């Protein structure tokens, strides 16, 4: 077994601390990383108050959470290989959850306004979800099961609601809601 030098140990400890801490602007914010095994990439950036973010990854995945404003909650769960999930929240009281099980899935949720809610789920491979919520109190639930499915959803205005479920291969849906 090869012994690690003091310098190598210090770099390993520093890298671990940077991964755990994330980027936080206000002390009342809370972020967690749980990555098993190595090879994942996670980034949490928070600027505001009462912000909660969690990234849980197994496999070689990428998770990015960006929160700006007040009282947001975001959660990413990824299990598989080469999945990417991004949540961007600006405004007040946004809620977003993304779960990915499989390979090479992409999910992006962008929320601007107040009280928007998003739940995105992918099981399979090469699926894509893009959700843009711009307004207040919009609701979106999107689920994909299979291979090569694509859902592109945009909600503009207030109190829009959408539910999409794709089961199969090569399915495509594009929805725009305006109040």
NORWO-V772748 format. One line per field, one symbol per residue. ss: DSSP state (@ for helix, = for strand, . for the rest). burial: + if it has 24 or more other ideal C-beta (glycine too) atoms within 12 Angstrom, else -. A space follows every 10 residues. Layout:
# NORWO-V772748
ss = ???
burial = ???
This chain:
# NORWO-V772748
ss = .....@@@@@ @@@@@@@@@@ @.==.....= ======.... =========. .========= ========== ..======== ========== ==..====== ===..===== ====..==== =====..=== ======..== =======..= ========.. =========. .=======.
burial = ---------- --------+- -+++----++ +++-+----+ ++++++-+-- +++++++++- ++++++++++ ++++++++++ --++++++++ ++++++++++ ++++++++++ ++++++++++ ++++++++++ ++++++++++ ++++++-+++ +++++----+ -+-+-+---- +-+-+-+--
